[in-house]
Amino acid sequence: MKKITNNLLAFSAVLMLSACGADSEAEIVMDAQIEQQSTKPYHGVASNTDQNDVDIHLQSAVVVYADNAGYYLRQTINHLESIAPLFEDDTLGEHEVKAIQRVIIYIKEKSVDFMAQERPMEFDGFHNINLSLLTEIDALERVLDNMETPISPLQIQNARVYYENSVISHQQLEMEYQSLAEELGFY
């Protein structure tokens, strides 16, 4: 019985080795020559040092953009909050409308400066939310530009809606920034 078991084990081992389909030496050499002759361009980096330099450059671009984005966020919310008291009542005078318009002009100028920067792809979502914020600010500006004297409560409510939408968009922008800060590790 022991002899039969040993024969079965030996037969199984031979069967497994033959089933592996190992390449002959000639096939291995031919595969290596074909790969060396292939004209595929190499798009990677030459060494770990080069790879680290690429990573450091990418990270520094992200950090610089993140710093600028943080500054932009602080400036924008400070200006949006400065006009919040003007929307608390259902009365706006021409002086208040002009004050709101000056803030809008300032925010739009800062947005143009910020958006002119080269943006790392990690901030594409941030950019899209910022476009939403600017759309709401543009709508607020249009409502204010179209206000007729005497300013009716309905006109003020319309302006308030766009102002509140701007604040909500800014909050979404802040959340995206915080998410990126956690993901990418800048603070």
C-alpha positions as CSV (number, residue, x, y, z in Angstrom):
1,M,0.0,0.0,0.0
2,K,2.8,2.3,0.8
3,K,4.4,1.6,-2.5
4,I,1.2,2.5,-4.4
5,T,0.9,5.8,-2.4
6,N,4.5,6.7,-3.2
7,N,3.9,5.9,-6.9
8,L,0.8,8.1,-6.9
9,L,2.7,10.9,-5.3
10,A,5.5,10.6,-7.8
11,F,3.1,10.5,-10.7
12,S,1.2,13.6,-9.3
13,A,4.5,15.5,-9.0
14,V,5.6,14.7,-12.6
15,L,2.1,15.6,-13.8
16,M,2.2,19.0,-12.0
17,L,5.7,19.8,-13.3
18,S,4.7,19.0,-16.9
19,A,1.5,21.0,-16.6
20,C,3.4,24.1,-15.6
21,G,4.4,24.7,-19.2
22,A,7.7,26.2,-18.3
23,D,9.4,28.0,-21.2
24,S,12.5,26.5,-22.7
25,E,15.7,28.5,-22.5
26,A,15.4,29.4,-26.1
27,E,11.9,30.9,-25.6
28,I,13.1,32.9,-22.6
29,V,16.0,34.4,-24.6
30,M,13.7,35.2,-27.6
31,D,11.1,36.9,-25.3
32,A,13.9,39.1,-23.8
33,Q,15.2,40.1,-27.2
34,I,11.8,41.0,-28.4
35,E,11.2,43.2,-25.4
36,Q,14.6,44.9,-25.8
37,Q,13.8,45.7,-29.4
38,S,10.4,47.1,-28.7
39,T,10.2,50.8,-29.4
40,K,7.8,51.7,-26.6
41,P,8.9,55.1,-25.2
42,Y,9.5,55.3,-21.5
43,H,7.3,57.9,-19.8
44,G,8.3,57.3,-16.2
45,V,11.1,58.8,-14.2
46,A,14.7,57.6,-14.4
47,S,15.3,57.0,-10.7
48,N,13.9,57.4,-7.2
49,T,15.6,60.8,-6.9
50,D,13.9,62.0,-10.1
51,Q,10.6,60.6,-8.8
52,N,11.0,62.4,-5.5
53,D,11.8,65.7,-7.3
54,V,8.6,65.3,-9.3
55,D,6.6,64.6,-6.1
56,I,8.2,67.6,-4.3
57,H,7.4,69.9,-7.2
58,L,3.8,68.7,-7.3
59,Q,3.4,69.0,-3.6
60,S,4.8,72.5,-3.5
61,A,2.5,73.6,-6.3
62,V,-0.4,72.1,-4.3
63,V,0.7,73.8,-1.1
64,V,1.1,77.2,-2.8
65,Y,-2.3,77.0,-4.5
66,A,-3.8,75.8,-1.2
67,D,-2.4,78.8,0.7
68,N,-3.8,81.1,-2.0
69,A,-7.1,79.4,-1.9
70,G,-7.3,79.7,1.9
71,Y,-6.5,83.4,1.7
72,Y,-9.2,83.8,-1.0
73,L,-11.7,82.0,1.2
74,R,-11.0,84.2,4.2
75,Q,-11.3,87.4,2.2
76,T,-14.5,86.4,0.4
77,I,-16.3,85.3,3.5
78,N,-15.2,88.5,5.4
79,H,-16.7,90.6,2.6
80,L,-19.9,88.5,2.3
81,E,-20.4,88.7,6.1
82,S,-19.9,92.5,6.0
83,I,-23.0,92.9,4.0
84,A,-25.2,90.5,5.9
85,P,-26.7,93.2,8.2
86,L,-28.0,95.0,5.1
87,F,-30.3,92.0,4.2
88,E,-31.8,91.6,7.7
89,D,-34.6,94.2,7.1
90,D,-36.9,94.5,4.2
91,T,-35.6,98.0,3.6
92,L,-32.7,98.9,1.4
93,G,-31.8,102.4,0.3
94,E,-29.7,103.4,-2.6
95,H,-26.7,103.9,-0.3
96,E,-26.9,100.3,0.9
97,V,-27.3,99.0,-2.6
98,K,-24.2,100.9,-3.6
99,A,-22.3,99.4,-0.6
100,I,-23.3,95.9,-1.6
101,Q,-22.3,96.5,-5.2
102,R,-18.9,97.7,-4.1
103,V,-18.4,94.5,-2.1
104,I,-19.5,92.5,-5.1
105,I,-17.0,94.3,-7.3
106,Y,-14.2,93.6,-4.8
107,I,-15.1,89.9,-4.6
108,K,-15.2,89.6,-8.4
109,E,-11.8,91.3,-8.7
110,K,-10.3,88.9,-6.2
111,S,-11.9,86.0,-8.0
112,V,-10.4,87.0,-11.3
113,D,-6.9,87.2,-9.6
114,F,-7.4,83.9,-7.9
115,M,-8.7,82.1,-11.0
116,A,-5.8,83.3,-13.1
117,Q,-3.4,81.1,-11.1
118,E,-2.4,77.7,-12.4
119,R,-4.6,75.2,-10.7
120,P,-3.4,71.7,-9.7
121,M,-5.8,69.0,-10.9
122,E,-6.5,68.1,-7.2
123,F,-8.4,71.4,-7.0
124,D,-10.8,70.8,-10.0
125,G,-13.7,70.2,-7.6
126,F,-12.9,73.3,-5.6
127,H,-12.8,75.3,-8.9
128,N,-16.2,74.0,-9.9
129,I,-17.8,75.0,-6.6
130,N,-16.1,78.4,-6.9
131,L,-17.8,78.9,-10.3
132,S,-21.1,78.2,-8.6
133,L,-20.3,80.9,-6.0
134,L,-19.4,83.4,-8.7
135,T,-22.7,82.5,-10.6
136,E,-24.7,83.4,-7.4
137,I,-22.7,86.6,-6.9
138,D,-23.4,87.5,-10.6
139,A,-27.1,86.9,-10.1
140,L,-27.1,89.1,-7.0
141,E,-25.3,91.8,-8.9
142,R,-27.9,91.7,-11.7
143,V,-30.8,91.9,-9.2
144,L,-29.1,94.9,-7.5
145,D,-28.4,96.6,-10.9
146,N,-32.1,96.2,-11.9
147,M,-33.6,97.6,-8.7
148,E,-35.8,100.6,-9.3
149,T,-36.5,103.3,-6.8
150,P,-38.5,103.0,-4.6
151,I,-37.0,99.6,-3.8
152,S,-39.8,97.2,-3.1
153,P,-39.7,94.4,-0.5
154,L,-40.0,91.8,-3.3
155,Q,-36.8,93.2,-4.9
156,I,-35.0,93.0,-1.6
157,Q,-36.2,89.4,-1.1
158,N,-34.9,88.4,-4.5
159,A,-31.5,90.0,-3.7
160,R,-31.5,88.2,-0.3
161,V,-32.1,84.8,-2.0
162,Y,-29.0,85.3,-4.2
163,Y,-27.0,86.5,-1.2
164,E,-28.0,83.5,0.8
165,N,-27.2,81.2,-2.1
166,S,-23.8,82.9,-2.3
167,V,-23.2,82.2,1.4
168,I,-24.2,78.5,0.9
169,S,-21.9,78.1,-2.1
170,H,-19.1,79.6,0.0
171,Q,-19.8,77.1,2.7
172,Q,-19.6,74.3,0.2
173,L,-16.3,75.8,-1.0
174,E,-15.0,75.7,2.5
175,M,-16.0,72.1,3.0
176,E,-14.3,71.1,-0.2
177,Y,-11.2,73.0,1.0
178,Q,-11.2,71.1,4.3
179,S,-11.7,67.8,2.5
180,L,-8.7,68.5,0.3
181,A,-6.6,69.6,3.3
182,E,-7.3,66.3,5.0
183,E,-6.7,64.3,1.8
184,L,-3.6,66.0,0.7
185,G,-2.2,66.9,4.1
186,F,-1.8,70.7,3.8
187,Y,-2.8,73.0,6.7
